[in-house]
Amino acid sequence: MWHQPRVLNLLADILFAAGWAILLALPVIALLRMPFAPVRVVEFADPLRFVAARELEEALAGRLRGNFFGLSTENVREALERLPWVRRARVRRVWPDRLEVVLEEQEVSAHWGDSGNEWVNVQGEVFAANPPDLPEGGKFSLPRLSGPPGSAAFLLRRYGESARLLARVSLVPVALRLSARQALEMELANRMQLKLGRERERSSLTWRLQRFIDLYPSVVAGRTPPARIVDLRYPNGFALYPAGVRTANGGWEDE
């Protein structure tokens, strides 16, 4: 190689270019590390309902070091999105000393399971978070969904469809459960329980529920004693069981 002038010239050019790159980078690195132009204000674009100021302070602690140019907005975003009630965060610099933050809080649509700290958002995603402090001791009035992992979005859609159908006869679903065998059960606000079973090609879940709604005013409403369990899994009708009476299968089990 030492006897090849072209190779030596090329190597010299590369070393020369690398040296200049280092020299040009040093001022930039120094600029990013200098203590001038610190970020003094973090501004949240919208009022927050569920995320407390204390949580925001803890999430941002130690992440605002450096100056306006060197601060990592990506690190800030990731820290905020780790907060339980934050679904997404957007962070941008605003000259000369401000960060503007837009938080998308979780919009809760249902309880999930029986733990008390799992929820389903409007996108059908399950997330874990302690119940928020609502003003004046308020509480969420939400349905309760439960089922195998990955079934939350299906149950949320099914709940919405069922609620619209049942409203025609002034009934309100308050809980929906999908078993490991994909059998669906529903509880109404009047404590009546509906056994809908599994989806079938010849008799869909919607068809079975609609049959119950069509017959509810004449067959179910006003009965004494009132029906507590309605088994809708039969192909040509349904069975009614008053409170305290076990079903034909000995209880409330899957299909």
NORRACOR-V726551 format. One record per residue. N is the residue number from 1. PSI is psi as a letter, one per 20 degrees, with the letter a starting at -180 (* if undefined). Layout:
# NORRACOR-V726551
n=N psi=PSI
n=N psi=PSI
This chain:
# NORRACOR-V726551
n=1 psi=h
n=2 psi=i
n=3 psi=j
n=4 psi=n
n=5 psi=h
n=6 psi=g
n=7 psi=g
n=8 psi=g
n=9 psi=g
n=10 psi=g
n=11 psi=g
n=12 psi=g
n=13 psi=g
n=14 psi=g
n=15 psi=h
n=16 psi=g
n=17 psi=h
n=18 psi=h
n=19 psi=g
n=20 psi=h
n=21 psi=g
n=22 psi=g
n=23 psi=h
n=24 psi=h
n=25 psi=h
n=26 psi=g
n=27 psi=h
n=28 psi=g
n=29 psi=g
n=30 psi=g
n=31 psi=g
n=32 psi=h
n=33 psi=i
n=34 psi=q
n=35 psi=i
n=36 psi=r
n=37 psi=l
n=38 psi=q
n=39 psi=o
n=40 psi=h
n=41 psi=p
n=42 psi=o
n=43 psi=p
n=44 psi=p
n=45 psi=h
n=46 psi=q
n=47 psi=q
n=48 psi=p
n=49 psi=g
n=50 psi=h
n=51 psi=p
n=52 psi=q
n=53 psi=h
n=54 psi=h
n=55 psi=h
n=56 psi=g
n=57 psi=g
n=58 psi=h
n=59 psi=h
n=60 psi=i
n=61 psi=p
n=62 psi=i
n=63 psi=j
n=64 psi=j
n=65 psi=q
n=66 psi=a
n=67 psi=a
n=68 psi=h
n=69 psi=h
n=70 psi=i
n=71 psi=p
n=72 psi=o
n=73 psi=h
n=74 psi=g
n=75 psi=h
n=76 psi=g
n=77 psi=g
n=78 psi=h
n=79 psi=g
n=80 psi=h
n=81 psi=i
n=82 psi=i
n=83 psi=p
n=84 psi=h
n=85 psi=j
n=86 psi=p
n=87 psi=g
n=88 psi=q
n=89 psi=q
n=90 psi=p
n=91 psi=p
n=92 psi=q
n=93 psi=q
n=94 psi=o
n=95 psi=p
n=96 psi=i
n=97 psi=k
n=98 psi=q
n=99 psi=p
n=100 psi=p
n=101 psi=p
n=102 psi=o
n=103 psi=p
n=104 psi=o
n=105 psi=q
n=106 psi=p
n=107 psi=o
n=108 psi=q
n=109 psi=i
n=110 psi=q
n=111 psi=q
n=112 psi=p
n=113 psi=b
n=114 psi=j
n=115 psi=h
n=116 psi=i
n=117 psi=k
n=118 psi=q
n=119 psi=r
n=120 psi=p
n=121 psi=r
n=122 psi=i
n=123 psi=i
n=124 psi=j
n=125 psi=p
n=126 psi=p
n=127 psi=q
n=128 psi=p
n=129 psi=q
n=130 psi=q
n=131 psi=p
n=132 psi=r
n=133 psi=o
n=134 psi=q
n=135 psi=q
n=136 psi=k
n=137 psi=k
n=138 psi=q
n=139 psi=q
n=140 psi=p
n=141 psi=n
n=142 psi=q
n=143 psi=r
n=144 psi=p
n=145 psi=q
n=146 psi=q
n=147 psi=a
n=148 psi=q
n=149 psi=p
n=150 psi=i
n=151 psi=i
n=152 psi=g
n=153 psi=g
n=154 psi=g
n=155 psi=h
n=156 psi=g
n=157 psi=g
n=158 psi=h
n=159 psi=g
n=160 psi=g
n=161 psi=g
n=162 psi=g
n=163 psi=g
n=164 psi=g
n=165 psi=g
n=166 psi=h
n=167 psi=h
n=168 psi=h
n=169 psi=k
n=170 psi=k
n=171 psi=q
n=172 psi=o
n=173 psi=p
n=174 psi=i
n=175 psi=q
n=176 psi=p
n=177 psi=p
n=178 psi=p
n=179 psi=r
n=180 psi=h
n=181 psi=j
n=182 psi=k
n=183 psi=p
n=184 psi=p
n=185 psi=q
n=186 psi=q
n=187 psi=p
n=188 psi=r
n=189 psi=h
n=190 psi=j
n=191 psi=j
n=192 psi=q
n=193 psi=p
n=194 psi=p
n=195 psi=o
n=196 psi=h
n=197 psi=b
n=198 psi=q
n=199 psi=p
n=200 psi=q
n=201 psi=g
n=202 psi=h
n=203 psi=n
n=204 psi=r
n=205 psi=g
n=206 psi=g
n=207 psi=g
n=208 psi=g
n=209 psi=g
n=210 psi=h
n=211 psi=g
n=212 psi=g
n=213 psi=g
n=214 psi=h
n=215 psi=i
n=216 psi=g
n=217 psi=h
n=218 psi=h
n=219 psi=h
n=220 psi=g
n=221 psi=p
n=222 psi=j
n=223 psi=q
n=224 psi=p
n=225 psi=q
n=226 psi=q
n=227 psi=p
n=228 psi=h
n=229 psi=p
n=230 psi=o
n=231 psi=o
n=232 psi=j
n=233 psi=i
n=234 psi=q
n=235 psi=h
n=236 psi=j
n=237 psi=b
n=238 psi=r
n=239 psi=q
n=240 psi=p
n=241 psi=p
n=242 psi=r
n=243 psi=p
n=244 psi=i
n=245 psi=p
n=246 psi=q
n=247 psi=r
n=248 psi=h
n=249 psi=j
n=250 psi=j
n=251 psi=b
n=252 psi=m
n=253 psi=r
n=254 psi=r
n=255 psi=*
